[in-house]
Amino acid sequence: MLGHSKFRSSLASFGSLAETLRGQTKESTLISSLRTSSAIAPRHGRLGNRSSFWAVIRLVAITAVVAVVSSVSIAAIAVNSLATEVQANTVTLGNEDGVQQLVDVGAIEGGVNVLIVGSDTRIDQISTPGDDTDGARNDVTMLMHISQDHQNVSVISFPRDTMINMPQCTDQGDGEVKPAQRYQQLNTALGKGGLPCVVSAVEQITGLKIPYAGVIAFDGVAAMTNIIGGVDVCVSKPINDPYSQLSLSAGMHTLAGTDALAFLRTREGVGDGSDLARISSQQVYLSALVRKLLSSDTLSNPVTLYGIARAALTNMQFSTQLASVDSMISIAKALQGVQLDKVAFLRYPVSGDPDDPNRVVVNEADSAILNAALAADTPLDLSKVATADSATTADGTGDAPATDPAPDTAPDPAADPAATAAPDAGGATVLPDSFTGQTAAKVTCSVGN
């Protein structure tokens, strides 16, 4: 399936290499040769991870935040040269008690929750104590849940305009404790208390514990997409957005660099111009990115992998637990056997805010279904799920469909979750059609307006 056997073979090779390099104190000949042959220059002059790049990249690729998703299986080829920077650019979440401590690095036991945050703010501004980060925004907030049997991955996107009860957070610059507040926009959490505040907010929304997290600057997206030669996306209606300076005709487009970044940012140019429509386009891009990474020669080209790794790490900040080399290796190994149709991209269920037409609120009925499924670690069945403002191609070739997708309808917040979702014969939770999303195996198109 889409080069999966080749992918598994590459992972096995990288895994062996990672274990060989792990624990070495002297740079290997392979790393030296890669450095010499790679023309990729770090954007902010940072180097990064020592014993497991493969972990960051594999973890990131299945997750989707663009940048993070791009980091698929970078492997220990760059391990020795990248470790120092990862450890230096970390943040403590404050919820690490009880997190599994690893001795022998095998696949992590049980399920894993990782939060990926995307921001326009530079990583050095977010991570440097004393900097004024009040203006920082978590414009992309995604939760990756890896099932306990390591066979399913769910990537949940939280709309930035969701109004929530913000938990108490501590400013990462001056240490000021900011009290909990009612009716706050989710994307202000990063500015209030950095990555730990975003984690606390999502933990409060979902009821899940999230011990691993990372922030990626949007600048890193352009760098990584250039390295892999761009990502092919389908557009069913022209996109013209003067704000992001994106102009795309209907059809297939290979997006890289600033064009890829503009596609991920555009809101006014897709669907109804809302953040919900933007999430659907992001899912189109991320699914296409995962397919390319698994079907192309990317995973068999160590220079390309190393370049992706460097681009990712120079534009990322990690939580203390995720920055652990052993943790990254173990999480990466947990993802080795995941099939594309078992990688689900979903939008967290929301409804229109009755007090503000430009904002949304958590849909209590549907969110209860999703939260319960994630907590119980049951697989998610997306067979009834709508694709919102993106449209599915008829033949899987990526050609723009002839008909428009059905409009997204807000679910009834008063609906009974038990009446709309039930486990199927295989134990999976069948999500109702009020949800929106897709699997990585599904080819869809972005819909311009």
GUBA-31153 format. One record per residue (C-alpha): residue in one letter; x, y, z. Coordinates in steps of 0.05 Angstrom, whole numbers, padded with zeros to 5 digits, always signed. Example, Ala and Ser with C-alpha at 12.3 -4.5 7.8 and 13.67 -1.06 7.14 Angstrom:
A+00246-00090+00156 S+00273-00021+00143 
***
This chain:
M+00000+00000+00000 L+00033+00065-00026 G+00103+00038-00017 H+00090+00012+00053 S+00135-00048+00045 K+00191-00003+00022 F+00177+00043+00080 R+00180-00015+00130 S+00246-00037+00100 S+00275+00033+00106 L+00252+00037+00178 A+00285-00028+00194 S+00350-00003+00164 F+00346+00062+00201 G+00329+00027+00265 S+00391-00016+00261 L+00433+00046+00246 A+00402+00084+00304 E+00419+00029+00353 T+00490+00025+00327 L+00501+00100+00334 R+00466+00106+00401 G+00514+00118+00457 Q+00573+00136+00413 T+00611+00198+00433 K+00650+00208+00369 E+00618+00229+00303 S+00615+00172+00253 T+00643+00172+00182 L+00571+00169+00156 I+00550+00232+00193 S+00612+00268+00169 S+00599+00250+00097 L+00527+00272+00102 R+00548+00339+00130 T+00596+00349+00072 S+00547+00329+00018 S+00486+00365+00046 A+00474+00435+00018 I+00418+00450+00067 A+00435+00508+00112 P+00399+00515+00179 R+00352+00574+00179 H+00371+00599+00248 G+00440+00567+00252 R+00419+00512+00300 L+00440+00440+00300 G+00404+00388+00336 N+00394+00315+00357 R+00446+00264+00374 S+00422+00194+00380 S+00354+00192+00347 F+00332+00235+00292 W+00294+00179+00265 A+00248+00187+00324 V+00232+00260+00314 I+00219+00251+00242 R+00178+00188+00245 L+00137+00216+00301 V+00126+00281+00265 A+00109+00252+00198 I+00049+00213+00222 T+00025+00272+00262 A+00011+00325+00219 V+00032+00392+00233 V+00061+00401+00172 A+00130+00410+00197 V+00123+00357+00247 V+00091+00310+00199 S+00149+00324+00153 S+00198+00296+00203 V+00181+00224+00185 S+00235+00173+00203 I+00296+00216+00199 A+00334+00163+00233 A+00398+00160+00268 I+00438+00180+00208 A+00440+00250+00237 V+00436+00228+00308 N+00505+00249+00330 S+00503+00319+00301 L+00433+00338+00323 A+00426+00317+00396 T+00457+00377+00430 E+00408+00427+00401 V+00347+00386+00418 Q+00366+00383+00491 A+00382+00457+00493 N+00315+00480+00463 T+00266+00447+00511 V+00210+00468+00558 T+00182+00432+00619 L+00107+00421+00617 G+00099+00409+00691 N+00059+00344+00682 E+00116+00295+00672 D+00106+00256+00736 G+00092+00183+00720 V+00115+00188+00648 Q+00149+00124+00627 Q+00224+00126+00637 L+00261+00085+00585 V+00322+00042+00595 D+00327-00004+00534 V+00300+00034+00474 G+00244-00008+00444 A+00175+00015+00423 I+00142+00054+00479 E+00091+00012+00516 G+00018+00030+00510 G-00015+00091+00480 V+00018+00158+00469 N-00009+00229+00466 V+00033+00283+00432 L+00011+00356+00422 I+00038+00392+00361 V+00032+00468+00359 G+00045+00513+00298 S+00059+00587+00306 D+00080+00647+00265 T+00124+00669+00323 R+00198+00650+00316 I+00221+00593+00360 D+00277+00634+00391 Q+00224+00685+00414 I+00181+00631+00445 S+00239+00594+00479 T+00282+00652+00504 P+00264+00673+00576 G+00249+00747+00581 D+00223+00756+00510 D+00153+00786+00505 T+00111+00730+00477 D+00042+00759+00493 G+00030+00765+00418 A+00048+00693+00403 R-00010+00651+00377 N-00019+00576+00371 D-00050+00582+00301 V-00046+00506+00292 T-00061+00460+00351 M-00061+00385+00337 L-00064+00325+00383 M-00034+00259+00359 H-00060+00197+00395 I-00024+00131+00382 S-00065+00071+00403 Q-00040+00023+00455 D-00031-00032+00403 H+00006+00017+00358 Q-00041+00001+00300 N-00081+00066+00297 V-00062+00140+00298 S-00112+00197+00307 V-00092+00269+00292 I-00143+00318+00321 S-00143+00391+00298 F-00170+00443+00347 P-00200+00505+00313 R-00161+00567+00334 D-00225+00607+00344 T-00253+00559+00396 M-00276+00595+00459 I-00255+00558+00522 N-00244+00566+00596 M-00169+00581+00598 P-00132+00546+00655 Q-00082+00581+00701 C-00017+00590+00664 T+00053+00615+00681 D+00088+00665+00635 Q+00150+00631+00607 G+00188+00696+00606 D+00178+00732+00672 G+00145+00676+00712 E+00081+00714+00724 V+00023+00668+00743 K-00038+00685+00702 P-00104+00664+00734 A-00155+00620+00699 Q-00203+00659+00655 R-00271+00643+00625 Y-00289+00652+00552 Q-00219+00658+00521 Q-00198+00641+00451 L-00156+00577+00447 N-00102+00607+00402 T-00083+00657+00457 A-00056+00602+00502 L+00015+00604+00473 G+00021+00678+00488 K-00005+00670+00559 G+00040+00614+00581 G+00079+00583+00524 L+00074+00510+00505 P+00055+00486+00575 C-00006+00531+00573 V-00029+00502+00507 V-00020+00432+00534 S-00060+00449+00597 A-00116+00478+00554 V-00122+00417+00510 E-00117+00370+00570 Q-00176+00408+00600 I-00217+00403+00536 T-00204+00329+00524 G-00193+00301+00594 L-00130+00267+00568 K-00059+00271+00597 I-00010+00298+00545 P+00062+00287+00568 Y+00096+00302+00501 A+00092+00366+00460 G+00128+00409+00409 V+00122+00477+00377 I+00141+00488+00304 A+00150+00556+00271 F+00115+00563+00204 D+00182+00583+00172 G+00203+00511+00181 V+00147+00487+00135 A+00175+00522+00074 A+00245+00495+00087 M+00222+00423+00094 T+00175+00423+00034 N+00232+00449-00009 I+00276+00390+00012 I+00226+00338-00010 G+00209+00373-00075 G+00141+00398-00055 V+00074+00365-00042 D+00020+00351-00095 V-00048+00378-00075 C-00114+00379-00112 V-00157+00442-00118 S-00229+00433-00142 K-00244+00508-00147 P-00195+00565-00157 I-00164+00595-00095 N-00150+00670-00095 D-00129+00699-00028 P-00097+00769-00028 Y-00080+00763+00046 S-00036+00702+00039 Q-00019+00721-00034 L-00041+00652-00057 S-00071+00643-00127 L-00085+00572-00152 S-00127+00549-00210 A-00170+00486-00206 G-00129+00423-00215 M-00066+00393-00187 H-00009+00436-00159 T+00059+00419-00131 L+00068+00465-00072 A+00134+00480-00039 G+00167+00536+00001 T+00126+00599+00009 D+00069+00571-00034 A+00061+00512+00013 L+00062+00559+00073 A+00009+00604+00040 F-00035+00544+00026 L-00032+00522+00099 R-00046+00593+00122 T-00102+00613+00074 R-00170+00622+00105 E-00205+00674+00062 G-00189+00635-00001 V-00222+00568+00017 G-00293+00545+00033 D-00333+00596+00072 G-00270+00634+00093 S-00271+00607+00164 D-00217+00574+00205 L-00258+00510+00199 A-00249+00512+00123 R-00175+00524+00132 I-00169+00461+00176 S-00200+00420+00119 S-00148+00447+00070 Q-00093+00432+00120 Q-00118+00360+00124 V-00115+00356+00048 Y-00043+00378+00050 L-00021+00335+00108 S-00052+00272+00079 A-00017+00286+00013 L+00048+00298+00050 V+00045+00232+00087 R+00028+00195+00022 K+00088+00226-00013 L+00136+00211+00044 L+00114+00138+00043 S+00111+00127-00032 S+00172+00165-00058 D+00246+00155-00052 T+00249+00202+00008 L+00259+00148+00059 S+00316+00115+00021 N+00355+00180+00012 P+00397+00194+00075 V+00418+00264+00051 T+00345+00284+00042 L+00326+00255+00109 Y+00382+00291+00143 G+00361+00356+00110 I+00289+00348+00134 A+00314+00334+00203 R+00357+00396+00207 A+00302+00440+00179 A+00253+00413+00230 L+00297+00420+00291 T+00321+00490+00275 N+00248+00511+00276 M+00221+00471+00334 Q+00218+00472+00410 F+00206+00407+00448 S+00178+00390+00516 T+00229+00359+00563 Q+00202+00289+00555 L+00198+00292+00479 A+00269+00320+00474 S+00296+00257+00507 V+00331+00217+00453 D+00305+00152+00481 S+00234+00178+00483 M+00237+00199+00410 I+00265+00132+00388 S+00212+00094+00427 I+00154+00135+00400 A+00181+00128+00329 K+00185+00052+00336 A+00112+00051+00359 L+00093+00079+00291 Q+00129+00030+00247 G+00070-00014+00230 V+00016+00038+00220 Q-00021+00035+00153 L-00044+00098+00116 D-00118+00080+00125 K-00106+00076+00200 V-00081+00148+00204 A-00143+00191+00217 F-00144+00267+00212 L-00204+00297+00248 R-00229+00366+00267 Y-00248+00371+00340 P-00324+00378+00342 V-00348+00450+00350 S-00412+00490+00339 G-00425+00563+00325 D-00417+00609+00384 P-00486+00638+00399 D-00453+00702+00425 D-00406+00714+00367 P-00415+00691+00295 N-00339+00694+00285 R-00324+00644+00340 V-00340+00572+00356 V-00352+00532+00420 V-00340+00459+00437 N-00398+00415+00416 E-00411+00379+00481 A-00448+00319+00451 D-00398+00302+00396 S-00337+00319+00438 A-00361+00270+00490 I-00361+00215+00437 L-00290+00231+00414 N-00261+00242+00484 A-00291+00176+00508 A-00262+00139+00448 L-00193+00168+00458 A-00194+00154+00532 A-00217+00082+00521 D-00167+00075+00464 T-00219+00048+00415 P-00205+00054+00340 L-00243+00108+00303 D-00287+00089+00243 L-00292+00148+00195 S-00338+00113+00144 K-00394+00163+00159 V-00351+00224+00170 A-00358+00283+00122 T-00298+00316+00089 A-00325+00386+00102 D-00299+00438+00053 S-00253+00389+00017 A-00278+00342-00037 T-00260+00270-00050 T-00234+00251-00119 A-00276+00199-00155 D-00219+00155-00179 G-00164+00170-00130 T-00122+00204-00184 G-00128+00273-00153 D-00169+00303-00211 A-00217+00356-00187 P-00287+00328-00177 A-00344+00351-00221 T-00392+00365-00163 D-00386+00408-00101 P-00380+00375-00033 A-00439+00377+00013 P-00437+00438+00060 D-00415+00427+00131 T-00473+00429+00179 A-00465+00444+00252 P-00486+00386+00297 D-00540+00394+00348 P-00505+00407+00415 A-00565+00376+00451 A-00560+00310+00413 D-00551+00246+00453 P-00481+00218+00440 A-00506+00147+00453 A-00557+00155+00398 T-00507+00177+00345 A-00445+00135+00357 A-00437+00062+00373 P-00380+00011+00369 D-00379-00032+00308 A-00369-00107+00308 G-00293-00097+00311 G-00297-00053+00372 A-00285+00013+00335 T-00325+00076+00351 V-00366+00095+00289 L-00365+00170+00287 P-00430+00203+00263 D-00434+00246+00200 S-00431+00309+00243 F-00356+00298+00247 T-00308+00321+00193 G-00242+00291+00173 Q-00208+00237+00131 T-00154+00183+00132 A-00085+00192+00103 A-00103+00142+00049 K-00160+00185+00023 V-00146+00232-00035 T-00185+00297-00028 C-00186+00366-00059 S-00186+00435-00028 V-00246+00477-00047 G-00233+00550-00064 N-00287+00603-00061 
***
